[in-house]
Amino acid sequence: MITVFILKLSLFAPALLLGAVIDNLSLDSSAESLTIPYLLCGYALVILVTAAVAPIQTYALTRLVQQTVKDRSISWIAEIFKKEFCVFNNLRIGHLIKATDRGITAHEQILNFFITVGLPLIIEILVVSILFVHFGGAQLFAALLTASCIYLYVCHRIIQWRTRHINDVNDVNDSEDEVSERLFSTLRAARSIKLEGAAEQMLSPLNLAFERYARCATTVASSAAALGSAKMLFIGLSTCGLLVWGVRNQGMTNPTLTIGELVALCSIAGGFLTNISGIAEAYRSAHQFMADKVKLQQTLSLPRFDGPDRSLEPPASPISSLELAACEVSGRHLTLDASLRFKSDESVAITGPSGAGKSTLLELLAGMDGAYRQYLSLNGICVERIRGASQLRALRYCPQSPVFLPGDLESGVMYGHAAGPEVLEQVQKLSLEALLSQLNLNDTASNLSGGQAKRLSLLRLLNRPGRFNLFDEPTASLDQELSMTTWDTLMDAFKGKGLICVTHDIEALARFDRVLVIQQGRIVADGPWHLLRREQGLLKGIAEIAER
């Protein structure tokens, strides 16, 4: 604050010193003329002070802005991680990234507007008003301030008018994100697309988005030209009024201003008008990011996974129970006609044709879908009332598609959790010793094969097992030998713990205490596999599963 005030004073000092030099040049007295060298030295000194203080002001204000943005960014990302799992659905992740990135940028721009533009301008208005009153130009300053307010209001109205078009452009950006994601996925299959002659059809949605964007951007550019015209009128007419006032003052019998003071005042007023037009431009830039800030706030306002109503701990019990009440999952092709109950000392397989609803059921059992968490109970307590962290410790879930971060085993695979000594034994059983000895995952883990990635992902639950451990296709991408080894490892590691696995591996079903068979979104069989396989009505479904 003090630095900004000193800088503003140093910016006005050259104009005042220049006016004093002009007045001294018009005097005949040699004594007065001797002061000119001192004034010129003062002028040079002020320039040096300004040059020294300006970087300090820029550093101080920028540091304040960036420190605030850093703190808010850390807070916002942490808050986003507390949201429901559905927020991180693959279909929405692109929008989430864009909303977060643009929202943080918007916050930075808005802070820049208020701190680096608004604060110095307030100080400048205070200093300029004092100078005008001192030189007898209080009425002139009031007129300039009124003209500035009118100009800023006109700019505000123009910016409000262009907001609709900016929102259109932002909508186009969102649609481009969707199209770009689709285009990226289709380019991975470019050879097949070219063979089918479908390139034109695949590019047409993106072309339409570009066309719409071009129309909206043209309108936005036109509004920018209107703002430029308003700026020219404001500065031009205000300067003209200032000159008229100065000419009239000098035409008086006893002018209240000397020529030097008039020059100084005109110079200060010119800088003031330029800064007023600068605040309009800064406001336009900040306002353009308001829509992005709103979208970020909408994301931050989404329900938390661990809300305030979730405060209970699951009761301790030698054998825990997990129950999913009857429900119908809309849009997910799954209907439970009766409740399902699981115990923590049994192993359960969920099998059925592709698209039957197996993965959906597993996600419900893991408590990942907030809309249906009310139907899930752990040891008689509704999971919706259990603390989120306690739920995730009790109900461990390994999704079908492995996801890693760049780095080694602890950072890239375990996400910062230390690998326990028992994991080393599991690593040997899963034939991962050679891989882990030189493991360094890249950004996309593309340096892993599908089988390696799958086995690595299993280590998370093997390292930190829960009361119930849920795996979605744990042997996907594995050959028969590795599949058998993996099943042996899981059965041994989770013996006496709840184990629930979705699988198409018919040969592995006999390993489980219990098998659920799902067909067309409904559970059609539930029991030991050696009994279920004898039922004639399941033969067709079993054949379909075996084909997978």
C-alpha positions as CSV (number, residue, x, y, z in Angstrom):
1,M,0.0,0.0,0.0
2,I,2.8,2.4,1.0
3,T,4.8,1.5,-2.1
4,V,1.8,2.1,-4.4
5,F,1.2,5.5,-2.7
6,I,4.9,6.5,-3.2
7,L,4.9,5.4,-6.8
8,K,1.8,7.5,-7.5
9,L,3.4,10.6,-6.0
10,S,6.6,10.0,-8.0
11,L,4.6,9.7,-11.2
12,F,3.0,13.1,-10.6
13,A,6.2,14.8,-9.5
14,P,7.8,15.0,-13.0
15,A,4.8,17.0,-14.3
16,L,4.9,19.4,-11.4
17,L,8.7,19.9,-11.8
18,L,8.2,20.4,-15.6
19,G,5.7,23.1,-14.9
20,A,8.1,24.8,-12.4
21,V,10.8,24.8,-15.1
22,I,8.5,26.4,-17.6
23,D,7.5,29.1,-15.1
24,N,11.1,29.8,-14.3
25,L,12.1,30.1,-18.0
26,S,9.5,32.9,-18.3
27,L,11.1,34.9,-15.5
28,D,13.7,37.6,-16.1
29,S,15.3,37.3,-12.7
30,S,18.6,35.6,-12.8
31,A,18.0,34.4,-9.2
32,E,14.9,32.5,-10.3
33,S,16.8,31.1,-13.3
34,L,19.4,29.7,-11.0
35,T,16.8,27.3,-9.6
36,I,16.3,25.6,-12.9
37,P,19.3,23.3,-12.5
38,Y,18.0,22.2,-9.1
39,L,14.6,21.5,-10.7
40,L,16.2,19.5,-13.4
41,C,18.2,17.5,-10.9
42,G,15.0,17.0,-8.9
43,Y,13.3,15.8,-12.2
44,A,16.1,13.3,-12.8
45,L,16.0,12.1,-9.2
46,V,12.2,11.5,-9.4
47,I,12.7,9.5,-12.5
48,L,15.3,7.4,-10.8
49,V,13.0,6.9,-7.8
50,T,10.1,5.9,-10.1
51,A,12.3,3.4,-11.9
52,A,13.4,1.9,-8.6
53,V,9.9,1.8,-7.0
54,A,7.9,0.5,-10.0
55,P,9.4,-3.0,-10.0
56,I,8.9,-3.2,-6.2
57,Q,5.2,-2.3,-6.7
58,T,4.8,-4.8,-9.5
59,Y,6.5,-7.5,-7.4
60,A,4.5,-6.8,-4.3
61,L,1.1,-6.7,-6.1
62,T,1.9,-9.7,-8.3
63,R,3.1,-11.7,-5.3
64,L,-0.1,-10.9,-3.4
65,V,-2.2,-12.0,-6.4
66,Q,-0.2,-15.2,-7.0
67,Q,-0.1,-16.1,-3.3
68,T,-3.9,-15.8,-3.1
69,V,-4.3,-17.7,-6.3
70,K,-2.0,-20.5,-5.1
71,D,-3.8,-20.8,-1.8
72,R,-7.2,-20.8,-3.5
73,S,-6.1,-23.3,-6.1
74,I,-4.8,-25.7,-3.4
75,S,-8.1,-25.3,-1.5
76,W,-10.3,-25.8,-4.6
77,I,-8.5,-28.9,-5.8
78,A,-8.7,-30.4,-2.4
79,E,-12.4,-29.6,-2.3
80,I,-13.0,-31.1,-5.8
81,F,-11.4,-34.4,-4.5
82,K,-14.0,-34.5,-1.8
83,K,-16.9,-34.6,-4.3
84,E,-18.9,-37.7,-5.2
85,F,-17.3,-40.3,-7.4
86,C,-19.7,-39.6,-10.2
87,V,-18.0,-36.2,-10.7
88,F,-14.9,-38.0,-11.9
89,N,-16.8,-40.1,-14.4
90,N,-14.8,-40.6,-17.7
91,L,-17.6,-38.9,-19.6
92,R,-17.2,-35.7,-17.5
93,I,-13.5,-35.6,-16.8
94,G,-12.8,-33.3,-19.7
95,H,-15.4,-30.8,-18.6
96,L,-14.1,-31.0,-15.0
97,I,-10.5,-30.3,-16.1
98,K,-11.6,-27.3,-18.3
99,A,-13.9,-25.9,-15.6
100,T,-11.1,-26.1,-13.0
101,D,-8.4,-24.7,-15.2
102,R,-10.5,-21.9,-16.6
103,G,-12.0,-21.1,-13.2
104,I,-8.5,-20.7,-11.6
105,T,-7.4,-18.5,-14.5
106,A,-10.6,-16.4,-14.1
107,H,-9.9,-16.0,-10.4
108,E,-6.4,-14.8,-11.2
109,Q,-7.7,-12.3,-13.8
110,I,-10.3,-10.9,-11.4
111,L,-7.8,-10.5,-8.6
112,N,-5.5,-8.8,-11.0
113,F,-8.3,-6.4,-11.8
114,F,-9.0,-5.4,-8.2
115,I,-5.5,-5.4,-6.9
116,T,-3.2,-4.2,-9.7
117,V,-5.8,-1.9,-11.3
118,G,-8.5,-1.0,-8.8
119,L,-6.3,-0.3,-5.8
120,P,-3.7,2.0,-7.6
121,L,-6.6,3.9,-9.3
122,I,-8.3,4.6,-5.9
123,I,-5.0,6.1,-4.6
124,E,-4.6,8.0,-7.9
125,I,-8.0,9.6,-7.6
126,L,-7.2,10.7,-4.1
127,V,-3.9,12.3,-5.1
128,V,-5.3,13.9,-8.3
129,S,-8.2,15.4,-6.4
130,I,-5.9,17.0,-3.9
131,L,-3.8,18.5,-6.7
132,F,-6.8,19.9,-8.5
133,V,-8.1,21.4,-5.3
134,H,-4.7,22.9,-4.6
135,F,-4.6,24.5,-8.1
136,G,-8.2,25.8,-7.9
137,G,-9.6,23.2,-10.3
138,A,-12.0,21.4,-7.9
139,Q,-14.9,22.0,-10.3
140,L,-12.9,20.7,-13.3
141,F,-11.9,17.6,-11.4
142,A,-15.6,17.0,-10.4
143,A,-16.5,17.3,-14.1
144,L,-13.7,14.9,-15.2
145,L,-14.8,12.4,-12.5
146,T,-18.5,12.7,-13.7
147,A,-17.4,12.1,-17.3
148,S,-15.3,9.1,-16.1
149,C,-18.3,7.6,-14.3
150,I,-20.5,8.1,-17.4
151,Y,-17.8,6.5,-19.6
152,L,-17.4,3.5,-17.2
153,Y,-21.2,3.0,-17.2
154,V,-21.4,3.0,-21.0
155,C,-18.6,0.5,-21.1
156,H,-20.4,-1.6,-18.5
157,R,-23.5,-1.6,-20.7
158,I,-21.6,-2.6,-23.8
159,I,-19.8,-5.4,-21.9
160,Q,-23.2,-6.6,-20.5
161,W,-24.5,-6.7,-24.1
162,R,-21.5,-8.8,-25.2
163,T,-21.9,-11.2,-22.3
164,R,-24.5,-13.2,-24.1
165,H,-22.1,-13.8,-27.0
166,I,-19.2,-14.6,-24.7
167,N,-21.4,-17.2,-23.0
168,D,-22.1,-18.6,-26.5
169,V,-18.4,-18.7,-27.1
170,N,-17.9,-20.5,-23.8
171,D,-20.6,-23.0,-24.7
172,V,-18.8,-23.6,-28.0
173,N,-15.6,-24.2,-26.0
174,D,-17.5,-26.8,-24.0
175,S,-18.9,-28.4,-27.2
176,E,-15.4,-28.4,-28.7
177,D,-14.1,-30.2,-25.7
178,E,-16.7,-32.9,-26.2
179,V,-16.0,-33.1,-30.0
180,S,-12.3,-33.1,-29.4
181,E,-12.5,-36.0,-27.0
182,R,-14.6,-37.9,-29.5
183,L,-12.2,-37.0,-32.3
184,F,-9.2,-38.1,-30.2
185,S,-10.8,-41.5,-29.6
186,T,-11.7,-41.9,-33.3
187,L,-8.2,-40.9,-34.5
188,R,-6.9,-43.8,-32.6
189,A,-9.0,-45.9,-34.9
190,A,-8.1,-43.8,-38.0
191,R,-7.3,-46.8,-40.2
192,S,-10.7,-48.3,-39.7
193,I,-12.4,-45.0,-40.2
194,K,-10.6,-44.5,-43.5
195,L,-11.4,-48.0,-44.6
196,E,-15.1,-47.2,-44.0
197,G,-14.8,-43.8,-45.7
198,A,-16.3,-42.1,-42.6
199,A,-13.7,-39.3,-42.2
200,E,-16.1,-36.6,-43.4
201,Q,-18.9,-37.7,-41.0
202,M,-16.5,-37.8,-38.0
203,L,-15.2,-34.3,-38.7
204,S,-18.5,-32.6,-39.4
205,P,-19.4,-32.0,-35.7
206,L,-16.1,-30.2,-35.1
207,N,-16.6,-28.2,-38.3
208,L,-20.0,-27.1,-37.1
209,A,-18.6,-26.0,-33.7
210,F,-15.9,-24.0,-35.4
211,E,-18.5,-22.3,-37.6
212,R,-20.6,-21.3,-34.6
213,Y,-17.5,-20.1,-32.7
214,A,-16.5,-17.9,-35.7
215,R,-20.0,-16.2,-35.7
216,C,-19.9,-15.5,-32.0
217,A,-16.3,-14.4,-32.0
218,T,-17.1,-11.9,-34.8
219,T,-19.8,-10.3,-32.6
220,V,-17.5,-10.2,-29.7
221,A,-14.9,-8.4,-31.8
222,S,-17.5,-5.9,-32.9
223,S,-18.3,-5.1,-29.3
224,A,-14.6,-4.6,-28.7
225,A,-14.6,-2.0,-31.5
226,A,-17.5,-0.2,-29.8
227,L,-15.5,-0.1,-26.6
228,G,-12.6,1.4,-28.5
229,S,-14.9,4.1,-29.9
230,A,-16.2,4.9,-26.4
231,K,-12.6,5.2,-25.2
232,M,-11.7,7.7,-28.0
233,L,-14.7,9.8,-27.3
234,F,-14.0,9.9,-23.6
235,I,-10.4,10.8,-23.8
236,G,-10.9,13.2,-26.7
237,L,-13.8,15.1,-25.3
238,S,-12.4,15.2,-21.8
239,T,-9.1,16.6,-23.1
240,C,-11.0,19.1,-25.1
241,G,-12.9,20.3,-22.1
242,L,-9.7,20.5,-20.1
243,L,-8.1,22.7,-22.8
244,V,-11.2,25.0,-22.9
245,W,-11.0,25.4,-19.1
246,G,-7.3,26.2,-19.4
247,V,-7.7,28.7,-22.2
248,R,-10.5,30.5,-20.3
249,N,-8.4,30.6,-17.2
250,Q,-5.4,32.1,-19.0
251,G,-7.8,34.7,-20.7
252,M,-8.8,36.0,-17.3
253,T,-7.4,39.3,-16.0
254,N,-5.8,37.5,-13.1
255,P,-5.3,33.9,-14.1
256,T,-5.4,31.4,-11.1
257,L,-2.8,29.3,-12.8
258,T,0.6,30.0,-14.3
259,I,1.5,28.5,-17.7
260,G,3.7,25.9,-16.0
261,E,1.0,24.9,-13.6
262,L,-1.5,24.6,-16.5
263,V,1.0,22.3,-18.3
264,A,1.5,20.2,-15.2
265,L,-2.2,19.9,-14.6
266,C,-2.9,19.0,-18.2
267,S,-0.2,16.3,-18.0
268,I,-1.6,14.9,-14.7
269,A,-5.2,14.9,-16.1
270,G,-4.1,13.2,-19.3
271,G,-2.5,10.4,-17.2
272,F,-5.6,10.2,-15.1
273,L,-7.9,9.8,-18.2
274,T,-5.7,7.2,-19.6
275,N,-5.8,5.2,-16.4
276,I,-9.6,5.5,-16.3
277,S,-9.8,4.0,-19.8
278,G,-7.4,1.3,-18.6
279,I,-9.7,0.3,-15.8
280,A,-12.5,-0.1,-18.4
281,E,-10.2,-2.4,-20.4
282,A,-9.2,-4.4,-17.3
283,Y,-12.9,-4.7,-16.3
284,R,-13.7,-6.0,-19.8
285,S,-11.0,-8.6,-19.5
286,A,-12.1,-9.6,-16.0
287,H,-15.8,-9.7,-16.9
288,Q,-15.0,-12.1,-19.7
289,F,-13.8,-14.7,-17.2
290,M,-16.8,-14.4,-14.9
291,A,-18.6,-17.2,-16.7
292,D,-15.6,-19.5,-16.1
293,K,-15.6,-18.5,-12.4
294,V,-19.3,-19.3,-12.2
295,K,-18.7,-22.8,-13.6
296,L,-15.9,-23.5,-11.1
297,Q,-18.2,-22.4,-8.3
298,Q,-20.9,-24.7,-9.6
299,T,-18.4,-27.6,-9.5
300,L,-17.3,-26.6,-5.9
301,S,-20.9,-26.5,-4.8
302,L,-21.6,-30.1,-5.9
303,P,-22.4,-32.5,-3.0
304,R,-19.5,-33.9,-1.1
305,F,-18.7,-37.6,-0.8
306,D,-18.1,-37.2,2.9
307,G,-20.9,-34.8,3.9
308,P,-21.8,-33.5,7.3
309,D,-24.4,-36.1,7.9
310,R,-21.8,-38.9,7.6
311,S,-20.4,-39.1,11.1
312,L,-20.8,-42.7,12.2
313,E,-18.2,-45.5,12.4
314,P,-19.2,-49.0,11.3
315,P,-19.6,-51.3,14.4
316,A,-16.7,-53.7,15.0
317,S,-17.6,-57.3,14.5
318,P,-15.7,-60.6,14.0
319,I,-17.8,-61.2,10.9
320,S,-19.1,-58.1,9.2
321,S,-22.2,-58.1,7.0
322,L,-22.9,-56.1,3.9
323,E,-26.5,-55.7,2.7
324,L,-27.9,-54.1,-0.5
325,A,-31.7,-53.6,-0.3
326,A,-34.0,-54.1,-3.3
327,C,-33.8,-51.2,-5.7
328,E,-33.9,-50.3,-9.4
329,V,-31.0,-48.4,-10.9
330,S,-32.4,-46.1,-13.6
331,G,-30.4,-45.9,-16.8
332,R,-27.9,-48.6,-15.7
333,H,-29.8,-51.7,-16.6
334,L,-30.0,-53.2,-13.2
335,T,-33.0,-54.2,-11.0
336,L,-32.7,-56.0,-7.6
337,D,-36.0,-57.7,-6.8
338,A,-34.8,-58.8,-3.3
339,S,-32.0,-57.7,-1.0
340,L,-28.5,-59.1,-1.2
341,R,-26.5,-60.0,1.9
342,F,-22.8,-60.8,2.1
343,K,-20.5,-61.9,4.9
344,S,-16.9,-60.9,5.4
345,D,-15.8,-64.5,5.7
346,E,-17.1,-65.6,2.3
347,S,-15.9,-65.2,-1.3
348,V,-18.5,-64.3,-3.9
349,A,-18.3,-64.2,-7.7
350,I,-20.6,-62.2,-9.9
351,T,-20.8,-63.4,-13.4
352,G,-23.0,-63.0,-16.5
353,P,-23.0,-61.8,-20.1
354,S,-21.4,-58.5,-21.0
355,G,-23.7,-55.6,-20.3
356,A,-25.8,-57.5,-17.8
357,G,-25.1,-55.1,-15.0
358,K,-22.3,-56.8,-13.1
359,S,-20.0,-53.7,-12.8
360,T,-23.0,-51.6,-11.8
361,L,-23.8,-54.0,-9.0
362,L,-20.2,-54.0,-7.8
363,E,-20.1,-50.2,-7.7
364,L,-23.3,-50.2,-5.7
365,L,-21.8,-52.7,-3.2
366,A,-18.7,-50.4,-3.0
367,G,-21.0,-47.4,-2.1
368,M,-19.6,-45.4,-5.0
369,D,-23.0,-44.2,-6.3
370,G,-24.3,-41.6,-3.9
371,A,-27.9,-41.8,-5.3
372,Y,-28.1,-45.4,-4.1
373,R,-25.9,-45.4,-1.0
374,Q,-29.1,-45.3,1.1
375,Y,-29.8,-48.9,0.1
376,L,-26.5,-50.2,1.3
377,S,-25.8,-51.2,4.9
378,L,-22.6,-52.3,6.7
379,N,-23.2,-54.2,10.0
380,G,-26.7,-52.8,10.1
381,I,-25.7,-49.2,9.7
382,C,-26.7,-47.3,6.5
383,V,-23.5,-46.6,4.6
384,E,-24.9,-43.1,3.8
385,R,-24.4,-42.3,7.5
386,I,-20.9,-43.8,7.9
387,R,-17.9,-41.5,7.5
388,G,-16.5,-41.5,4.0
389,A,-13.0,-42.4,5.1
390,S,-14.3,-45.3,7.2
391,Q,-16.4,-46.5,4.2
392,L,-13.4,-46.5,1.9
393,R,-11.3,-48.5,4.5
394,A,-14.1,-51.1,5.0
395,L,-15.2,-51.4,1.4
396,R,-12.1,-51.6,-0.9
397,Y,-12.7,-51.5,-4.6
398,C,-10.5,-52.2,-7.6
399,P,-11.9,-51.0,-10.9
400,Q,-11.6,-52.8,-14.1
401,S,-9.4,-50.3,-15.9
402,P,-6.1,-49.7,-14.1
403,V,-5.0,-46.1,-13.6
404,F,-1.6,-45.0,-12.4
405,L,0.4,-41.8,-11.8
406,P,3.9,-41.2,-13.1
407,G,6.6,-42.6,-10.7
408,D,7.7,-45.7,-8.9
409,L,5.7,-48.3,-7.0
410,E,4.9,-46.1,-3.9
411,S,4.0,-42.9,-5.8
412,G,2.7,-44.2,-9.1
413,V,0.8,-47.4,-8.0
414,M,0.2,-47.1,-4.3
415,Y,-0.6,-43.3,-4.5
416,G,1.8,-42.5,-1.6
417,H,0.9,-45.4,0.7
418,A,3.9,-47.4,1.9
419,A,4.0,-50.9,0.5
420,G,3.9,-53.4,3.4
421,P,6.2,-56.4,3.7
422,E,3.4,-58.8,2.7
423,V,3.2,-57.1,-0.6
424,L,6.6,-58.3,-1.5
425,E,5.4,-61.9,-1.2
426,Q,2.4,-61.1,-3.4
427,V,4.7,-59.5,-6.0
428,Q,6.6,-62.7,-6.3
429,K,3.4,-64.7,-6.7
430,L,2.2,-62.3,-9.4
431,S,5.6,-62.5,-11.2
432,L,6.2,-58.8,-10.9
433,E,9.7,-58.8,-9.4
434,A,11.5,-58.0,-12.7
435,L,9.0,-55.2,-13.5
436,L,9.2,-53.6,-10.0
437,S,13.0,-53.6,-10.0
438,Q,13.0,-51.0,-12.8
439,L,9.5,-49.6,-12.5
440,N,9.2,-46.0,-13.6
441,L,5.7,-45.2,-14.9
442,N,5.3,-42.6,-17.6
443,D,2.4,-40.1,-17.8
444,T,0.0,-42.6,-19.4
445,A,1.6,-45.9,-18.1
446,S,2.0,-46.8,-21.8
447,N,5.3,-48.5,-20.9
448,L,3.2,-51.3,-19.3
449,S,1.4,-54.1,-21.0
450,G,-2.3,-54.7,-20.2
451,G,-1.4,-57.7,-18.1
452,Q,1.3,-55.9,-16.2
453,A,-1.0,-53.0,-15.5
454,K,-3.8,-55.2,-14.3
455,R,-1.6,-57.1,-11.9
456,L,0.0,-53.9,-10.5
457,S,-3.5,-52.5,-9.8
458,L,-4.3,-55.5,-7.6
459,L,-1.5,-54.6,-5.2
460,R,-3.4,-51.7,-3.8
461,L,-6.0,-53.9,-2.2
462,L,-3.5,-56.6,-1.4
463,N,-1.5,-53.9,0.5
464,R,-4.5,-52.4,2.3
465,P,-7.3,-54.9,2.5
466,G,-10.7,-54.0,3.9
467,R,-13.6,-55.9,5.5
468,F,-14.9,-56.4,2.0
469,N,-12.7,-56.4,-1.1
470,L,-14.3,-55.9,-4.5
471,F,-12.5,-56.6,-7.8
472,D,-13.9,-55.9,-11.3
473,E,-12.4,-58.4,-13.7
474,P,-9.2,-59.0,-11.8
475,T,-7.9,-61.4,-14.5
476,A,-8.8,-59.4,-17.5
477,S,-5.9,-59.1,-20.0
478,L,-4.2,-62.1,-18.4
479,D,-3.4,-65.4,-20.1
480,Q,-4.6,-68.7,-18.6
481,E,-1.4,-69.4,-16.6
482,L,-1.3,-65.9,-15.1
483,S,-5.0,-66.0,-14.4
484,M,-4.7,-69.1,-12.3
485,T,-1.7,-67.6,-10.4
486,T,-3.7,-64.4,-9.8
487,W,-6.8,-66.4,-8.5
488,D,-4.5,-68.4,-6.2
489,T,-3.0,-65.1,-4.9
490,L,-6.4,-63.5,-4.3
491,M,-7.9,-66.5,-2.6
492,D,-4.9,-66.9,-0.3
493,A,-4.6,-63.2,0.5
494,F,-8.3,-62.7,1.3
495,K,-9.0,-65.9,3.0
496,G,-11.3,-65.1,5.9
497,K,-12.0,-61.7,4.5
498,G,-14.9,-60.6,2.3
499,L,-14.0,-61.1,-1.4
500,I,-16.4,-60.1,-4.2
501,C,-15.2,-60.4,-7.8
502,V,-16.9,-59.7,-11.1
503,T,-15.5,-62.3,-13.6
504,H,-16.1,-64.0,-17.0
505,D,-13.7,-66.8,-16.0
506,I,-16.0,-69.8,-15.8
507,E,-13.2,-72.1,-14.6
508,A,-12.6,-69.9,-11.6
509,L,-16.2,-70.0,-10.3
510,A,-15.7,-73.2,-8.4
511,R,-13.1,-71.4,-6.2
512,F,-15.8,-69.2,-4.7
513,D,-18.1,-70.0,-1.8
514,R,-21.0,-68.4,-3.7
515,V,-21.8,-67.3,-7.3
516,L,-24.3,-64.7,-8.5
517,V,-25.5,-65.0,-12.1
518,I,-26.9,-61.8,-13.7
519,Q,-28.8,-61.8,-17.0
520,Q,-30.5,-58.8,-18.5
521,G,-30.0,-56.7,-15.4
522,R,-31.5,-59.2,-12.9
523,I,-30.0,-61.8,-10.6
524,V,-31.2,-65.2,-11.9
525,A,-29.2,-67.5,-9.7
526,D,-27.4,-67.3,-6.3
527,G,-25.6,-70.2,-4.7
528,P,-22.6,-72.5,-4.8
529,W,-21.4,-73.1,-8.4
530,H,-21.4,-76.8,-8.2
531,L,-25.2,-76.6,-7.6
532,L,-25.9,-73.8,-10.1
533,R,-24.2,-75.4,-13.0
534,R,-26.7,-78.3,-12.8
535,E,-29.7,-76.0,-13.4
536,Q,-30.9,-76.4,-16.9
537,G,-32.3,-72.9,-17.1
538,L,-28.8,-71.5,-16.7
539,L,-27.1,-73.5,-19.5
540,K,-27.7,-70.8,-22.1
541,G,-26.4,-68.0,-19.9
542,I,-23.4,-70.1,-18.9
543,A,-22.7,-70.7,-22.6
544,E,-22.8,-67.0,-23.3
545,I,-20.4,-66.3,-20.4
546,A,-18.0,-69.0,-21.6
547,E,-17.9,-67.4,-25.0
548,R,-16.4,-64.3,-23.4
